[in-house]
Amino acid sequence: MHVSRLYLTGLLEAGKIAFRKVGTHRRIPATALVEYMREDQVQESHKKARNRRILRFRASDQPLRATGPEVTLRSPSRRRSCRRPCR
């Protein structure tokens, strides 16, 4: 998986991967791990496809047409982001 132990433990405790605890050790069934990796790969391919669509839109100078819930328009914020209160 090429992830840190801390990240994997977080996935397990969040319930994203099924496991059982034996003493202080966590046992992960191979099927649960393969299923998670497959779902993660599908989500990653969707993310890459969305990014490609965004890049194509930016390259073209066409007006934006909302085709799904992932399209969000925000006006640029005029507020300064600073740690201390602005006077």
C-alpha distance (Angstrom), angle and dihedral (degrees) to the residues before:
residue distance angle dihedral
M1 . . .
H2 3.81 . .
V3 3.82 95.2 .
S4 3.77 131.9 125.3
R5 3.77 123.0 -97.0
L6 3.80 90.3 -115.6
Y7 3.82 92.3 53.9
L8 3.82 91.8 48.0
T9 3.80 91.1 48.8
G10 3.80 88.9 51.8
L11 3.82 90.8 52.3
L12 3.78 90.6 49.5
E13 3.80 95.2 47.9
A14 3.82 91.3 45.5
G15 3.81 88.5 57.6
K16 3.80 95.8 -117.0
I17 3.81 92.1 123.1
A18 3.80 123.0 36.0
F19 3.81 116.4 -122.7
R20 3.77 142.3 153.8
K21 3.74 127.6 -139.2
V22 3.82 121.4 -125.9
G23 3.79 107.5 -174.2
T24 3.79 104.3 -50.4
H25 3.82 94.2 -24.7
R26 3.78 127.1 93.2
R27 3.80 118.0 -137.7
I28 3.79 116.0 -155.6
P29 3.81 118.9 -163.9
A30 3.81 111.7 -128.7
T31 3.82 90.8 -128.4
A32 3.82 91.4 56.4
L33 3.79 91.1 49.9
V34 3.82 93.6 48.0
E35 3.82 90.5 47.4
Y36 3.82 92.1 51.5
M37 3.80 92.2 47.2
R38 3.82 90.8 50.0
E39 3.83 92.1 49.9
D40 3.80 90.5 46.7
Q41 3.80 90.7 51.2
V42 3.83 91.2 51.3
Q43 3.82 91.2 49.6
E44 3.81 90.4 48.6
S45 3.82 91.9 51.7
H46 3.82 90.1 50.1
K47 3.80 89.7 50.6
K48 3.82 91.7 50.2
A49 3.81 91.5 49.0
R50 3.81 90.7 50.2
N51 3.81 90.6 50.0
R52 3.82 90.6 50.2
R53 3.83 89.9 52.3
I54 3.80 90.5 49.9
L55 3.81 91.8 49.6
R56 3.81 91.5 49.0
F57 3.80 89.9 50.0
R58 3.79 91.8 50.0
A59 3.81 90.8 49.0
S60 3.81 91.6 52.6
D61 3.77 119.7 61.8
Q62 3.78 94.8 -139.2
P63 3.80 123.0 132.2
L64 3.79 115.3 -100.5
R65 3.77 117.2 -98.2
A66 3.78 115.1 -166.4
T67 3.79 108.0 -130.1
G68 3.76 101.0 163.6
P69 3.77 147.1 0.5
E70 3.81 93.2 -82.7
V71 3.82 92.7 71.4
T72 3.79 110.5 91.8
L73 3.76 127.3 168.7
R74 3.77 119.9 -156.9
S75 3.73 127.8 -178.2
P76 3.78 113.6 -128.6
S77 3.76 112.6 -92.8
R78 3.79 116.0 -113.5
R79 3.78 94.0 -163.5
R80 3.74 119.9 102.7
S81 3.73 115.0 -126.7
C82 3.76 108.4 -135.6
R83 3.75 133.5 144.5
R84 3.77 98.0 -126.4
P85 3.79 122.7 60.5
C86 3.78 115.7 -91.0
R87 3.82 116.8 -121.6
